[in-house]
């Protein structure tokens, strides 16, 4: 039980900027539990944002409130996944032999910055007209379950770090537990879930062909792209 709680604390610490459960020790035995809780952390973040939206609904004009929620999402995640998105995009504009080196560079390249800003504009515009905030916990949960599946199913291309430990420790039982609770919490929203999985396998097809697997930055890229596509799918009526 102690390892499970520490795994949850590590998951919150890694994926959010919430001032609780600050754990940074990736020691053996808790990394798989941390990954197992990724979707739950997404659900909690989405629930916080849904609650804030509900509380402020009558205080702000709808489009402005949408931008507030979008901004809070960036703040609450510490822009972690956006950093992965930016680094991954930078890697796409160099030869694949140099891509991993470019992705590890702490400085954002020009193409990464341009495409990330474009991505943020599109995501912000989605929140401006988004109405089904009760589904935001599900969107953030499914997008992070994609990271769980990516860690479990696909090769990890870095040789060290937390990703390597997570890959070694994560097993089918952890994935099954995550799958069960996301289905229950989403009230078995199969359409959004299927779309989420389709997005992951499109991303997988590209990056496994290009690099032979995933990295931490590509996990972040996958989360951000999945979120954007699911939000826009809901605007089209999927999963409602």
PyMOL commands that set and color helices and strands:
alter all, ss='L'
color gray80, all
select helices_A, chain A and resi 2-15+31-36+38-56+62-76+80-92+96-104+110-129+133-153+162-169+172-185+190-211+216-235
alter helices_A, ss='H'
color red, helices_A
deselect
rebuild
show_as cartoon
